[in-house]
Amino acid sequence: MTRISIAATAALAIVLAACGGGGSAASSDRVEIQTATTEFAYAPKTWEIPAGKPIKIVLKNKGTVEHDFTIDALRLKVTVAAGKDAEKSFAAIAPGTYEVHCTVAGHKEAGMTGTLTVK
């Protein structure tokens, strides 16, 4: 190999390493909450996440009607159509315990509730 080839290969390796490292670090900073919805429950129905990190909520609706994941105290809501998946990202949440519920008429009353704890 010529000196130019060696230098070009080394430069490319440095660029690729830098790009790969940046993407991994950003992804690991976000906390993901996953839950499946059915009539009339979340599975799981309790979540514990660290404070100070942005979150992504991923809902998988296994039911036959629309559902949502709502935390009134934070004005946070993710809606998912029947048989579909939905996701939404939010800024970091302050430490505390938050009630999660579905706002579709009658779902909360039927037991579609959960608890999110941020520590």
Backbone as numpy.savetxt, mean C-alpha at the origin, in Angstrom:
# Nx Ny Nz CAx CAy CAz Cx Cy Cz
41.21 -6.82 -24.72 40.36 -5.64 -24.72 41.25 -4.40 -24.72
40.77 -3.40 -25.40 41.52 -2.15 -25.44 41.22 -1.34 -24.19
42.04 -0.34 -23.95 41.81 0.54 -22.78 40.46 1.22 -22.87
40.06 1.61 -24.08 38.76 2.29 -24.26 37.63 1.33 -23.92
37.71 0.09 -24.35 36.67 -0.91 -24.04 36.57 -1.16 -22.55
37.72 -1.27 -21.90 37.74 -1.51 -20.45 37.13 -0.32 -19.73
37.48 0.89 -20.12 36.94 2.09 -19.48 35.44 2.21 -19.71
35.00 1.91 -20.93 33.57 1.99 -21.24 32.78 0.96 -20.43
33.31 -0.26 -20.33 32.65 -1.31 -19.56 32.56 -0.93 -18.08
33.63 -0.39 -17.54 33.63 0.04 -16.13 32.64 1.17 -15.91
32.59 2.13 -16.82 31.65 3.25 -16.69 30.21 2.75 -16.73
29.92 1.83 -17.64 28.58 1.27 -17.75 28.19 0.52 -16.48
29.11 -0.23 -15.91 28.85 -0.97 -14.67 28.52 -0.01 -13.53
29.24 1.10 -13.46 28.99 2.09 -12.40 27.61 2.71 -12.58
27.25 3.08 -13.80 25.94 3.68 -14.06 24.82 2.70 -13.72
24.95 1.44 -14.15 23.91 0.45 -13.86 23.78 0.19 -12.37
24.87 0.13 -11.66 24.82 -0.09 -10.20 24.13 1.08 -9.52
24.43 2.29 -9.95 23.82 3.47 -9.34 22.32 3.50 -9.60
21.89 3.17 -10.80 20.46 3.16 -11.13 19.73 2.09 -10.33
20.30 0.90 -10.25 19.64 -0.18 -9.52 19.50 0.12 -8.06
20.51 0.70 -7.44 20.47 1.00 -6.02 19.43 2.03 -5.67
19.29 3.06 -6.51 18.32 4.12 -6.24 16.90 3.60 -6.25
16.57 2.74 -7.21 15.22 2.22 -7.31 14.86 1.36 -6.12
15.78 0.56 -5.64 15.51 -0.33 -4.51 15.26 0.45 -3.24
16.06 1.45 -2.99 15.93 2.22 -1.76 14.58 2.93 -1.71
14.14 3.51 -2.82 12.87 4.22 -2.83 11.71 3.27 -2.56
11.74 2.07 -3.15 10.66 1.11 -2.95 10.61 0.61 -1.52
11.74 0.45 -0.88 11.75 -0.09 0.46 11.30 0.92 1.51
11.24 2.20 1.14 10.78 3.22 2.08 9.27 3.20 2.26
8.54 2.65 1.31 7.08 2.63 1.37 6.59 1.36 2.06
5.56 1.51 2.86 4.94 0.38 3.55 3.68 0.01 2.77
3.49 -1.27 2.52 2.32 -1.71 1.76 1.36 -2.45 2.67
0.10 -2.03 2.60 -0.99 -2.72 3.32 -1.81 -3.44 2.26
-1.95 -4.74 2.40 -2.77 -5.51 1.46 -3.93 -6.13 2.22
-5.09 -6.10 1.59 -6.24 -6.75 2.18 -7.22 -7.17 1.09
-7.93 -8.24 1.35 -8.99 -8.70 0.46 -10.32 -8.32 1.08
-11.27 -7.91 0.24 -12.60 -7.58 0.74 -13.60 -8.60 0.21
-14.57 -8.89 1.06 -15.69 -9.76 0.68 -16.93 -9.17 1.34
-18.05 -9.85 1.21 -19.24 -9.42 1.94 -19.21 -10.10 3.30
-19.00 -9.52 4.36 -18.76 -8.13 4.71 -17.56 -8.09 5.63
-16.36 -8.28 5.07 -15.17 -8.38 5.90 -13.92 -7.97 5.13
-12.91 -7.60 5.90 -11.55 -7.42 5.39 -10.75 -8.64 5.84
-9.82 -9.09 5.01 -8.93 -10.18 5.42 -7.52 -9.82 4.99
-6.65 -9.52 5.92 -6.86 -9.45 7.36 -7.66 -8.21 7.74
-7.98 -8.10 9.01 -8.74 -6.94 9.47 -7.97 -6.09 10.48
-6.73 -6.46 10.73 -5.85 -5.63 11.56 -4.50 -5.49 10.84
-3.93 -4.30 10.96 -2.64 -4.00 10.33 -1.81 -3.18 11.30
-0.51 -3.42 11.29 0.43 -2.64 12.10 1.57 -2.20 11.18
1.80 -0.89 11.15 2.84 -0.36 10.28 3.71 0.64 11.06
4.93 0.89 10.59 5.78 1.87 11.25 5.36 3.29 10.89
5.54 4.21 11.81 5.25 5.62 11.56 6.34 6.22 10.70
6.03 7.31 10.04 7.03 8.08 9.32 7.35 7.59 7.93
6.62 6.60 7.42 6.87 6.10 6.07 5.60 6.24 5.24
5.74 6.59 3.97 4.56 6.63 3.11 3.97 5.22 2.99
2.67 5.16 2.71 2.02 3.86 2.60 1.32 3.70 1.25
1.18 2.45 0.86 0.38 2.10 -0.31 -0.63 1.07 0.16
-1.90 1.34 -0.12 -2.96 0.41 0.23 -3.37 -0.33 -1.04
-3.39 -1.66 -0.95 -3.76 -2.52 -2.07 -5.00 -3.31 -1.65
-6.11 -3.09 -2.36 -7.37 -3.79 -2.08 -7.66 -4.78 -3.20
-8.04 -5.98 -2.82 -8.46 -7.00 -3.78 -9.89 -7.37 -3.42
-10.83 -6.98 -4.27 -12.24 -7.22 -3.98 -12.64 -8.60 -4.47
-12.83 -9.51 -3.54 -13.26 -10.88 -3.85 -14.78 -10.99 -3.79
-15.43 -9.88 -3.50 -16.88 -9.86 -3.36 -17.61 -9.56 -4.65
-18.93 -9.44 -4.53 -19.78 -9.21 -5.70 -20.34 -7.79 -5.74
-19.95 -6.96 -4.76 -20.37 -5.56 -4.75 -19.16 -4.68 -4.44
-19.29 -3.39 -4.70 -18.21 -2.44 -4.41 -17.92 -2.38 -2.92
-16.65 -2.17 -2.58 -16.23 -1.98 -1.19 -15.22 -0.84 -1.14
-14.91 -0.41 0.07 -13.84 0.58 0.22 -13.12 0.37 1.54
-12.00 1.05 1.66 -11.13 1.02 2.84 -11.04 2.48 3.26
-11.73 2.85 4.33 -11.84 4.25 4.74 -11.37 4.43 6.17
-10.57 5.49 6.38 -10.19 5.93 7.72 -10.64 7.38 7.81
-11.80 7.59 8.44 -12.37 8.93 8.53 -11.43 9.94 9.18
-10.75 9.54 10.24 -9.88 10.45 10.99 -8.75 11.01 10.13
-8.42 10.32 9.04 -7.32 10.75 8.17 -7.81 11.22 6.79
-9.13 11.17 6.60 -9.71 11.48 5.29 -9.07 10.63 4.19
-8.90 9.37 4.50 -8.25 8.41 3.62 -9.29 7.42 3.12
-9.36 7.24 1.80 -10.35 6.31 1.24 -9.83 5.71 -0.06
-9.99 4.39 -0.17 -9.68 3.66 -1.39 -10.93 2.84 -1.73
-11.44 3.01 -2.94 -12.64 2.30 -3.38 -12.25 1.26 -4.43
-12.92 0.11 -4.38 -12.62 -0.96 -5.33 -13.93 -1.58 -5.83
-14.04 -1.70 -7.14 -15.23 -2.31 -7.76 -15.25 -3.81 -7.52
-16.42 -4.40 -7.64 -16.58 -5.84 -7.45 -15.66 -6.62 -8.38
-14.94 -7.59 -7.81 -14.06 -8.45 -8.59 -12.79 -7.79 -9.11
-12.50 -6.59 -8.68 -11.33 -5.84 -9.18 -10.32 -5.61 -8.06
-9.18 -5.06 -8.44 -8.14 -4.63 -7.49 -7.99 -3.13 -7.61
-7.58 -2.49 -6.52 -7.32 -1.05 -6.53 -6.18 -0.77 -5.58
-5.43 0.30 -5.85 -4.37 0.70 -4.95 -4.24 2.20 -4.97
-3.75 2.73 -3.85 -3.57 4.17 -3.72 -2.47 4.41 -2.71
-1.63 5.40 -2.99 -0.53 5.74 -2.09 -0.86 7.00 -1.30
-0.36 7.05 -0.07 -0.61 8.17 0.83 0.69 8.55 1.52
0.71 9.77 2.03 1.85 10.24 2.82 1.90 9.46 4.14
2.99 9.61 4.87 3.15 8.95 6.16 2.00 9.33 7.10
1.65 8.42 7.98 0.57 8.61 8.94 1.17 8.75 10.33
0.61 9.65 11.12 1.07 9.86 12.49 0.78 8.63 13.34
1.61 8.37 14.36 1.36 7.23 15.26 -0.04 7.32 15.88
-0.63 6.15 16.06 -1.96 6.08 16.67 -2.67 4.82 16.22
-3.90 4.67 16.70 -4.75 3.54 16.32 -5.95 4.12 15.59
-6.22 3.59 14.41 -7.25 4.15 13.54 -8.28 3.09 13.17
-9.56 3.48 13.20 -10.63 2.58 12.77 -10.72 2.61 11.25
-10.77 1.42 10.66 -10.97 1.26 9.23 -12.37 0.70 9.05
-13.11 1.19 8.04 -14.43 0.63 7.76 -14.80 0.87 6.31
-15.80 0.14 5.87 -16.36 0.29 4.53 -17.55 1.23 4.64
-17.58 2.25 3.76 -18.65 3.25 3.84 -19.86 2.91 2.98
-19.83 1.79 2.27 -21.01 1.39 1.49 -22.14 1.11 2.50
-23.33 1.59 2.18 -24.47 1.51 3.10 -24.65 0.10 3.69
-24.63 0.04 5.01 -24.86 -1.19 5.74 -23.64 -2.07 5.96
-22.54 -1.81 5.28 -21.37 -2.69 5.40 -20.68 -2.56 6.76
-20.49 -1.35 7.24 -19.87 -1.16 8.56 -20.73 -1.83 9.63
-22.02 -1.62 9.54 -22.95 -2.20 10.52 -22.96 -3.73 10.46
-22.63 -4.29 9.28 -22.58 -5.75 9.12 -21.25 -6.33 9.58
-20.33 -5.44 10.05 -19.08 -5.92 10.61 -17.85 -5.68 9.74
-17.99 -4.91 8.67 -16.86 -4.65 7.79 -16.03 -3.51 8.38
-15.23 -3.87 9.38 -14.38 -2.93 10.10 -13.01 -3.55 10.33
-12.07 -2.69 10.69 -10.73 -3.17 11.01 -10.00 -2.13 11.82
-8.74 -2.42 12.15 -7.93 -1.50 12.94 -6.53 -1.39 12.34
-6.10 -0.15 12.13 -4.75 0.14 11.67 -3.98 0.77 12.83
-2.88 0.16 13.23 -2.04 0.69 14.28 -0.75 1.16 13.66
-0.40 2.43 13.95 0.82 3.02 13.43 1.72 3.29 14.62
2.94 2.67 14.62 3.85 2.80 15.75 5.16 3.42 15.29
